[in-house]
Amino acid sequence: MNKYKTAIAIMAVVGWSGVVAASELIDFNEQDKLNNINASYEQQYGSLNIDESISHYNELNTEIESNKIKLESSIDMIKSDSTRLKDKLIDGVYDESLILTLRNMSAKVNSMKTDIETAGKLLVETKQQLSNKQQKASQFEREKSDALLSLYEQIKSRHLDESKRVINDSYSGRLQCNVSESLSTCVNRNLPSIKNAFVLSKGGLSRIKLTNFRVIDATQKLNGDLSFTADASYKHNYSANTEVELRQALGLDKVRFVFRSNSPQTVFYINDQEVGSGERVDVAGNYVGIYNVRVTNGDKRQSLKLNLENGGDYFFPFSSLVSTPKASPNKVITEGANKPHKSQASTGFSKSILQPRTAETVKSPGKKETNQYANKVLYKDKAFTYLIPKLRENSKTQDVFLNRADATQYCERLSSSLPSQTAYEYLAQNAHLVSGSYWTKQGQVYSFGQGGKHDKTSENKFICLLNMS
């Protein structure tokens, strides 16, 4: 019976601990900062009146569609009445009432066309205003996210500091003992439960690690009720689970990443759901797993399956100089290197420009020869992304060698250019640049790791310099 009562008490503590586990990680001052960050964002977002703009846009769209239906019906009526009038005139009957009806219907059609045109212009303006507001909302979201990340780092730092310190504490409680057992026997028998209750009161084993625990005082009544006081010392734990709970408590559990393009007319879709348009779109959501990402720019389109990562930076370039072939067997994909951010894209290229220096591949009967070219991100800084082309063939990857004209055109189709000599020297110091001869923007050859000897052949390796500003 006594053990049953002790178990009940421990279970009650467990339930309470689970409810407040996340908030225990944040102290009063940190919670105040969190409230201010959220309140500031809500105020900024509310000032945009995005919901009202969406409602107005939908009303205009509905009005236009309704007027189009009415216009179509009126035109059908005019056609029908015009046929009737024609038949009557042929029969020698002049129907003034029908002519008046047609005149009124004609004026009504003209009025509806004017209304549709006016509403259409207003719809375009409203859509642009809504797009501007959504861009501002994305900016506010970024500012909020940055503030939350800063607060997160502060709280994490505090927890890490606390995990190094030993904290001394005391703990008091009561037990129900058998009247026939001694005080020390009752305490020793219940010591594991006492320790467990203390640990649970501090958040559980995931929160703290006991370094010392001993009962220093106890009194027992004749009916078996026992009161005790214990000295305890412990350290705070900071584990991966603690970090997850902290991010959830701060609202940082969403995946946040960026889509970029070199054209303001670019539209981005995730699983056929539009997530934004323009040269930069900040996206946040519960994107766990592989998603179909589709990017359109006029009649051009790119499509990839991506594992969207927190902090990801995905770049989709569109060439404005050369049109993309409609049926090209070659696919170029920009892949992220082992860097914090990734850039990815796919663009079609003609086979003549990308002909590698390899022996001619024997084609299988009835099958088309397909090569795949990947642009690996060699290095990335705030201003530029440096792409190095690679050829994938038969599950092997090799360097791409082109003459200068083809290398220049290759980079232009990625809306980029060949680097200068200075840029190569910069890469030699800051990136894992492989030894070899590379084309420069000035038409010269930069030789790296070859004792200063330039490759005299007409084909060399090269890097594409992509401006991110």
C-alpha positions as CSV (number, residue, x, y, z in Angstrom):
1,M,0.0,0.0,0.0
2,N,2.9,2.4,0.9
3,K,4.7,1.6,-2.3
4,Y,1.5,2.2,-4.3
5,K,1.2,5.7,-2.8
6,T,4.9,6.5,-3.6
7,A,4.4,5.4,-7.2
8,I,1.3,7.6,-7.5
9,A,3.3,10.6,-6.4
10,I,6.1,10.0,-8.9
11,M,3.7,9.5,-11.8
12,A,2.1,12.9,-10.9
13,V,5.5,14.6,-11.1
14,V,6.2,12.9,-14.5
15,G,3.0,14.2,-16.0
16,W,3.7,17.7,-14.7
17,S,7.3,17.7,-16.0
18,G,6.2,16.7,-19.5
19,V,3.8,19.6,-19.8
20,V,6.3,22.3,-18.9
21,A,9.4,20.7,-20.3
22,A,9.9,23.2,-23.2
23,S,9.3,26.4,-21.1
24,E,11.7,25.3,-18.5
25,L,14.5,26.0,-20.9
26,I,13.7,29.7,-21.0
27,D,14.0,32.0,-18.1
28,F,11.9,35.1,-17.4
29,N,14.1,37.7,-19.2
30,E,14.5,35.4,-22.2
31,Q,10.7,34.8,-22.3
32,D,10.3,38.6,-22.2
33,K,12.6,39.0,-25.2
34,L,10.8,36.2,-27.1
35,N,7.4,38.0,-26.4
36,N,8.8,41.3,-27.7
37,I,10.2,39.7,-30.9
38,N,6.9,38.0,-31.6
39,A,4.8,41.1,-30.8
40,S,7.0,43.3,-33.0
41,Y,6.6,40.9,-35.9
42,E,2.8,40.6,-35.5
43,Q,2.6,44.4,-35.4
44,Q,4.7,44.8,-38.6
45,Y,2.8,42.0,-40.4
46,G,-0.6,43.3,-39.3
47,S,0.3,46.8,-40.7
48,L,0.5,45.3,-44.1
49,N,-3.2,44.2,-44.2
50,I,-2.3,41.3,-46.4
51,D,-5.5,39.4,-45.6
52,E,-7.6,42.4,-46.7
53,S,-5.6,42.6,-49.9
54,I,-6.1,39.0,-50.6
55,S,-9.8,39.4,-50.0
56,H,-10.0,42.4,-52.3
57,Y,-8.0,40.5,-55.0
58,N,-10.4,37.6,-54.8
59,E,-13.5,39.9,-55.0
60,L,-12.1,41.6,-58.1
61,N,-11.3,38.2,-59.7
62,T,-14.8,37.0,-58.9
63,E,-16.4,40.2,-60.3
64,I,-14.4,39.9,-63.5
65,E,-15.4,36.2,-64.0
66,S,-19.0,37.0,-63.3
67,N,-19.1,39.9,-65.8
68,K,-17.5,37.7,-68.4
69,I,-20.3,35.2,-68.0
70,K,-22.9,38.0,-68.2
71,L,-21.1,39.4,-71.3
72,E,-21.1,36.1,-73.0
73,S,-24.8,35.6,-72.3
74,S,-25.6,39.2,-73.6
75,I,-23.6,38.6,-76.8
76,D,-25.6,35.3,-77.4
77,M,-28.8,37.2,-76.9
78,I,-27.7,39.9,-79.4
79,K,-26.8,37.2,-81.9
80,S,-30.2,35.5,-81.4
81,D,-32.2,38.8,-81.6
82,S,-30.2,39.9,-84.6
83,T,-31.2,36.7,-86.4
84,R,-34.8,37.3,-85.5
85,L,-34.6,41.0,-86.7
86,K,-33.0,39.9,-90.0
87,D,-35.8,37.3,-90.6
88,K,-38.5,39.9,-89.8
89,L,-36.9,42.5,-92.1
90,I,-36.7,40.0,-94.9
91,D,-40.5,39.3,-94.3
92,G,-41.1,43.0,-94.6
93,V,-41.8,43.5,-90.9
94,Y,-40.1,46.4,-89.0
95,D,-40.0,45.6,-85.3
96,E,-39.0,48.9,-83.6
97,S,-39.3,47.2,-80.1
98,L,-36.7,44.6,-81.1
99,I,-34.4,47.2,-82.6
100,L,-34.6,49.2,-79.3
101,T,-33.8,46.0,-77.3
102,L,-30.7,45.4,-79.5
103,R,-29.6,49.0,-79.0
104,N,-29.9,48.7,-75.3
105,M,-28.2,45.3,-75.2
106,S,-25.3,46.8,-77.3
107,A,-24.9,49.6,-74.9
108,K,-24.9,47.1,-72.0
109,V,-22.2,45.0,-73.7
110,N,-20.1,48.1,-74.2
111,S,-20.5,49.0,-70.5
112,M,-19.6,45.4,-69.4
113,K,-16.5,45.4,-71.5
114,T,-15.4,48.7,-70.0
115,D,-16.1,47.3,-66.5
116,I,-14.1,44.2,-67.2
117,E,-11.2,46.2,-68.6
118,T,-11.2,48.6,-65.7
119,A,-11.4,45.7,-63.1
120,G,-8.7,43.9,-65.0
121,K,-6.3,46.8,-64.7
122,L,-7.2,47.2,-61.0
123,L,-6.7,43.4,-60.5
124,V,-3.1,43.8,-62.0
125,E,-2.4,46.7,-59.7
126,T,-3.8,44.8,-56.7
127,K,-1.7,41.8,-57.5
128,Q,1.4,43.9,-57.7
129,Q,0.5,45.6,-54.4
130,L,-0.1,42.2,-52.8
131,S,3.3,40.9,-54.2
132,N,5.0,44.0,-52.7
133,K,3.4,43.4,-49.3
134,Q,4.3,39.7,-49.4
135,Q,7.9,40.7,-50.1
136,K,7.8,43.0,-47.1
137,A,6.3,40.2,-45.0
138,S,9.1,37.9,-46.1
139,Q,11.6,40.6,-45.0
140,F,9.8,40.9,-41.6
141,E,9.9,37.1,-41.4
142,R,13.7,37.1,-42.0
143,E,14.2,39.8,-39.4
144,K,12.2,37.9,-36.9
145,S,14.0,34.7,-37.8
146,D,17.4,36.4,-37.3
147,A,16.3,37.8,-34.0
148,L,15.1,34.4,-32.8
149,L,18.3,32.8,-33.9
150,S,20.3,35.4,-32.0
151,L,18.1,34.7,-28.9
152,Y,18.5,31.0,-29.5
153,E,22.3,31.3,-29.5
154,Q,22.2,33.3,-26.3
155,I,20.0,30.8,-24.5
156,K,22.1,27.9,-25.8
157,S,25.2,29.6,-24.5
158,R,23.7,30.0,-21.1
159,H,22.7,26.4,-20.9
160,L,26.2,25.3,-22.0
161,D,27.7,27.5,-19.3
162,E,25.3,26.1,-16.7
163,S,26.2,22.5,-17.8
164,K,29.7,23.1,-16.6
165,R,28.8,24.4,-13.1
166,V,27.8,22.2,-10.1
167,I,24.6,23.5,-8.5
168,N,23.9,22.9,-4.9
169,D,20.3,22.5,-3.8
170,S,18.1,21.1,-1.0
171,Y,15.0,18.9,-1.3
172,S,12.3,18.2,1.3
173,G,9.5,15.7,1.2
174,R,7.4,13.3,3.1
175,L,7.0,9.5,3.1
176,Q,4.6,7.0,4.6
177,C,6.5,4.3,6.5
178,N,5.5,1.2,8.3
179,V,5.2,1.9,12.0
180,S,7.2,-1.2,12.7
181,E,10.3,-0.1,10.7
182,S,13.0,2.2,11.8
183,L,13.6,5.7,10.4
184,S,16.8,4.7,8.7
185,T,15.3,1.6,7.2
186,C,12.4,3.6,5.7
187,V,14.7,6.3,4.3
188,N,17.1,3.7,2.7
189,R,14.3,1.7,1.2
190,N,12.8,4.8,-0.4
191,L,16.1,6.6,-1.3
192,P,15.9,5.6,-5.0
193,S,12.4,7.0,-5.2
194,I,13.4,10.2,-3.4
195,K,16.3,10.7,-5.8
196,N,14.0,10.1,-8.8
197,A,11.4,12.5,-7.5
198,F,14.1,15.2,-7.1
199,V,15.5,14.6,-10.6
200,L,11.9,14.7,-12.0
201,S,11.3,18.0,-10.2
202,K,14.2,19.5,-12.2
203,G,13.0,18.2,-15.5
204,G,14.2,14.6,-15.6
205,L,17.4,12.8,-16.5
206,S,17.5,14.6,-19.8
207,R,17.8,17.9,-17.9
208,I,20.2,17.2,-15.1
209,K,22.9,14.8,-13.9
210,L,23.2,14.2,-10.1
211,T,26.7,14.5,-8.7
212,N,25.7,14.0,-5.0
213,F,22.5,13.3,-3.1
214,R,22.1,12.4,0.6
215,V,19.4,12.7,3.2
216,I,20.7,14.9,6.1
217,D,17.7,15.1,8.4
218,A,14.5,13.1,9.0
219,T,11.8,12.9,11.6
220,Q,9.1,10.2,12.0
221,K,5.8,10.4,13.7
222,L,4.2,7.5,15.6
223,N,1.7,6.8,12.7
224,G,4.6,6.3,10.3
225,D,4.6,9.7,8.6
226,L,8.2,10.7,7.8
227,S,9.5,14.1,6.9
228,F,13.0,14.5,5.4
229,T,15.5,17.0,4.1
230,A,18.2,16.2,1.6
231,D,21.3,18.0,0.2
232,A,21.7,17.6,-3.6
233,S,24.3,18.8,-6.1
234,Y,23.9,18.4,-9.9
235,K,24.8,19.7,-13.3
236,H,22.5,20.7,-16.2
237,N,22.6,18.4,-19.2
238,Y,22.6,20.0,-22.7
239,S,21.8,17.3,-25.2
240,A,20.5,17.1,-28.8
241,N,17.0,16.6,-27.4
242,T,17.4,19.8,-25.3
243,E,18.4,21.6,-28.5
244,V,15.3,20.4,-30.4
245,E,13.0,21.4,-27.5
246,L,14.6,24.8,-27.3
247,R,14.2,25.4,-31.1
248,Q,10.5,24.3,-30.8
249,A,10.0,26.6,-27.8
250,L,11.3,29.6,-29.8
251,G,9.3,28.6,-33.0
252,L,12.5,27.7,-34.9
253,D,11.4,24.2,-35.8
254,K,10.4,25.1,-39.4
255,V,12.8,24.6,-42.3
256,R,13.9,27.9,-43.8
257,F,15.7,28.3,-47.1
258,V,16.1,30.7,-50.0
259,F,15.2,30.3,-53.7
260,R,17.2,32.7,-56.0
261,S,17.2,33.5,-59.7
262,N,18.8,36.0,-62.0
263,S,15.4,37.1,-63.4
264,P,12.5,39.0,-61.6
265,Q,10.0,37.1,-63.8
266,T,11.0,33.7,-62.2
267,V,8.2,31.8,-60.4
268,F,8.9,29.1,-57.9
269,Y,6.7,26.0,-57.1
270,I,7.0,23.3,-54.5
271,N,4.9,20.2,-55.4
272,D,2.9,22.4,-57.9
273,Q,2.2,25.0,-55.1
274,E,3.5,28.5,-55.9
275,V,5.7,29.7,-53.1
276,G,6.8,33.1,-54.6
277,S,8.3,34.9,-57.5
278,G,11.2,37.2,-58.2
279,E,15.0,37.1,-57.9
280,R,14.8,36.0,-54.3
281,V,12.1,34.2,-52.3
282,D,12.4,33.2,-48.7
283,V,10.5,30.1,-47.9
284,A,9.6,28.6,-44.5
285,G,7.6,25.5,-43.7
286,N,7.5,21.9,-42.6
287,Y,9.4,20.6,-45.6
288,V,10.8,17.2,-44.5
289,G,11.8,14.8,-47.2
290,I,12.2,15.0,-51.0
291,Y,10.1,17.6,-52.9
292,N,9.4,18.4,-56.5
293,V,10.7,21.9,-57.2
294,R,9.6,23.6,-60.4
295,V,10.8,27.0,-61.6
296,T,9.4,28.8,-64.6
297,N,10.5,31.9,-66.5
298,G,8.2,32.7,-69.4
299,D,8.4,29.6,-71.7
300,K,11.5,28.3,-69.9
301,R,11.2,25.7,-67.1
302,Q,13.5,23.9,-64.7
303,S,12.5,21.0,-62.5
304,L,14.4,19.1,-59.8
305,K,13.7,16.8,-56.9
306,L,15.4,18.4,-53.8
307,N,15.9,17.6,-50.2
308,L,15.2,21.1,-48.9
309,E,17.5,21.8,-46.0
310,N,17.4,24.4,-43.3
311,G,19.6,27.4,-44.3
312,G,19.7,26.1,-47.9
313,D,20.4,28.6,-50.7
314,Y,19.2,27.3,-54.1
315,F,20.0,29.2,-57.3
316,F,18.2,28.8,-60.6
317,P,19.8,30.8,-63.4
318,F,18.0,31.6,-66.7
319,S,20.0,32.6,-69.8
320,S,18.8,35.7,-71.5
321,L,21.3,35.4,-74.3
322,V,20.7,32.0,-75.8
323,S,17.4,30.2,-75.9
324,T,17.1,26.7,-74.4
325,P,16.9,23.9,-77.0
326,K,13.5,22.1,-76.8
327,A,14.9,18.6,-77.1
328,S,18.4,18.4,-75.8
329,P,19.7,15.0,-74.4
330,N,22.2,16.9,-72.2
331,K,21.2,18.1,-68.7
332,V,23.2,20.5,-66.6
333,I,22.6,20.5,-62.8
334,T,24.3,22.8,-60.4
335,E,25.2,20.9,-57.3
336,G,26.1,22.2,-53.9
337,A,29.6,21.5,-52.6
338,N,30.4,20.7,-49.0
339,K,29.4,24.2,-47.9
340,P,26.7,25.6,-45.6
341,H,24.7,26.8,-48.6
342,K,23.7,25.0,-51.8
343,S,23.0,26.2,-55.3
344,Q,21.2,24.1,-57.8
345,A,19.9,24.5,-61.3
346,S,19.2,22.8,-64.6
347,T,19.6,24.3,-68.1
348,G,19.8,22.7,-71.5
349,F,22.9,22.9,-73.7
350,S,23.7,21.9,-77.3
351,K,25.9,18.9,-77.6
352,S,28.5,20.6,-79.9
353,I,29.4,23.1,-77.1
354,L,29.9,20.4,-74.5
355,Q,31.8,17.8,-76.5
356,P,34.2,16.2,-74.0
357,R,37.7,15.0,-74.8
358,T,37.0,11.3,-74.7
359,A,36.8,8.5,-77.2
360,E,33.6,8.3,-79.1
361,T,31.0,6.3,-77.2
362,V,29.4,3.3,-79.1
363,K,25.6,3.7,-79.2
364,S,23.4,0.8,-78.4
365,P,20.9,0.0,-81.1
366,G,17.6,1.9,-80.7
367,K,19.0,4.0,-77.8
368,K,20.1,7.7,-77.8
369,E,23.5,8.6,-76.3
370,T,22.9,10.7,-73.2
371,N,25.5,12.6,-71.2
372,Q,24.9,14.5,-68.0
373,Y,26.9,17.6,-67.0
374,A,27.1,18.8,-63.4
375,N,28.3,22.2,-62.2
376,K,29.9,21.7,-58.8
377,V,30.0,24.6,-56.5
378,L,33.8,24.9,-55.9
379,Y,33.5,27.9,-53.6
380,K,31.0,30.6,-52.5
381,D,31.3,33.9,-50.8
382,K,28.9,36.8,-50.4
383,A,29.5,38.2,-53.8
384,F,30.1,35.3,-56.1
385,T,29.6,31.5,-56.6
386,Y,32.4,29.7,-58.4
387,L,31.1,26.7,-60.5
388,I,33.4,24.1,-62.0
389,P,31.8,21.9,-64.8
390,K,32.0,18.1,-64.6
391,L,31.0,15.4,-67.1
392,R,29.1,12.4,-65.8
393,E,29.3,9.4,-68.1
394,N,28.9,5.7,-67.2
395,S,28.7,6.5,-63.4
396,K,32.1,8.3,-63.6
397,T,32.9,12.0,-63.3
398,Q,35.7,13.7,-65.2
399,D,36.8,17.3,-66.0
400,V,35.4,19.2,-68.9
401,F,38.0,20.6,-71.4
402,L,36.8,23.2,-74.0
403,N,38.4,25.8,-76.2
404,R,38.0,29.4,-75.0
405,A,35.1,30.3,-77.2
406,D,33.1,27.3,-76.1
407,A,34.1,27.8,-72.5
408,T,32.9,31.4,-72.7
409,Q,29.6,30.4,-74.2
410,Y,29.1,27.6,-71.6
411,C,29.4,30.2,-68.8
412,E,27.2,32.7,-70.6
413,R,24.4,30.1,-70.7
414,L,24.6,30.0,-66.9
415,S,24.4,33.8,-66.8
416,S,28.0,33.8,-65.6
417,S,31.5,34.5,-67.0
418,L,35.1,33.2,-66.9
419,P,37.1,34.5,-63.9
420,S,40.1,36.8,-64.1
421,Q,43.6,35.9,-63.2
422,T,43.1,37.6,-59.8
423,A,40.0,35.5,-59.1
424,Y,41.9,32.3,-59.8
425,E,44.6,33.4,-57.4
426,Y,41.9,34.1,-54.8
427,L,40.5,30.5,-55.4
428,A,44.0,29.0,-55.1
429,Q,44.2,30.5,-51.6
430,N,40.6,29.9,-50.4
431,A,39.3,26.9,-52.2
432,H,40.4,23.4,-53.1
433,L,41.4,24.3,-56.6
434,V,42.8,21.3,-58.5
435,S,46.0,21.7,-60.3
436,G,45.7,22.3,-64.0
437,S,45.4,25.0,-66.7
438,Y,42.3,27.2,-66.7
439,W,40.9,29.8,-69.1
440,T,40.7,33.3,-67.9
441,K,38.3,36.1,-68.8
442,Q,41.1,37.9,-70.7
443,G,41.8,34.9,-72.9
444,Q,45.0,33.9,-71.2
445,V,45.6,30.6,-69.4
446,Y,46.1,30.4,-65.6
447,S,48.3,27.5,-64.6
448,F,48.0,26.2,-61.0
449,G,50.3,23.6,-59.4
450,Q,52.2,22.9,-62.6
451,G,55.4,24.9,-62.0
452,G,54.2,27.9,-64.0
453,K,54.0,25.9,-67.2
454,H,51.0,26.8,-69.3
455,D,49.1,24.2,-71.3
456,K,49.6,25.0,-75.0
457,T,46.7,22.9,-76.2
458,S,43.6,24.6,-77.6
459,E,41.4,23.1,-74.8
460,N,41.6,23.8,-71.1
461,K,39.6,23.5,-67.9
462,F,37.6,26.5,-66.7
463,I,35.5,27.9,-64.0
464,C,32.3,29.9,-64.3
465,L,32.0,33.0,-62.0
466,L,28.3,33.6,-61.0
467,N,27.5,37.1,-59.6
468,M,25.2,36.7,-56.6
469,S,24.7,40.5,-56.0
